[in-house]
Amino acid sequence: MKIKTMLAVAALLTISLFSVAAFANTDTITFTLTNPDVSVYPPGGGVTFDATVSAPSGNSGDVFLNGDSFSVDGPLTLDDSDFFANFPLSLAPGASFTGDLFVVTVPPGTLDGAYLGSFTLLGGADGGAQDSLGTVNFSVNVPEPSSISLLLAGIAGFLLWGGLKGNLRGWAL
């Protein structure tokens, strides 16, 4: 009976030690985009998204930024090479970094509308960790040209053409 009790106590101690170790590795970051909602008109070209990543001073150790995952509505594409080129490999407790994170390309001919995406930083307590550290959502809006603006531009063009035509007649006389 004593052996069973000692084994049970040993098992509980082992479980609690693993729980404490797991808890110690839950250091966090805060992760925000400078401008998560952008408009692009006319379509064609890319827009760069900047982000700030901070490690709270209460973290017990460095948080490693090892990779990312993302999604974006088609036909838009996302290039994450800015993350790998610009961001630090890790953040010490209390440290922060702001820089270009990724570029979204809006191809010519993209239909009007809102296109949504998300970007997740992966990492953790060491250089091989792939835990989700934080996710941000973003949107790229491709607005439709205003019908009123087009109408006014047409009227102005008509008046300008009429005025020039009248002036040209005056010169011919």
Secondary structure as GFF3:
##gff-version 3
##sequence-region A 1 173
A	DSSP	alpha_helix	2	24	.	.	.	ID=ss1
A	DSSP	beta_strand	30	33	.	.	.	ID=ss2
A	DSSP	beta_strand	37	39	.	.	.	ID=ss3
A	DSSP	beta_strand	46	54	.	.	.	ID=ss4
A	DSSP	beta_strand	63	72	.	.	.	ID=ss5
A	DSSP	beta_strand	77	79	.	.	.	ID=ss6
A	DSSP	alpha_helix	81	86	.	.	.	ID=ss7
A	DSSP	beta_strand	90	91	.	.	.	ID=ss8
A	DSSP	beta_strand	96	105	.	.	.	ID=ss9
A	DSSP	beta_strand	113	124	.	.	.	ID=ss10
A	DSSP	beta_strand	131	142	.	.	.	ID=ss11
A	DSSP	alpha_helix	147	172	.	.	.	ID=ss12
###
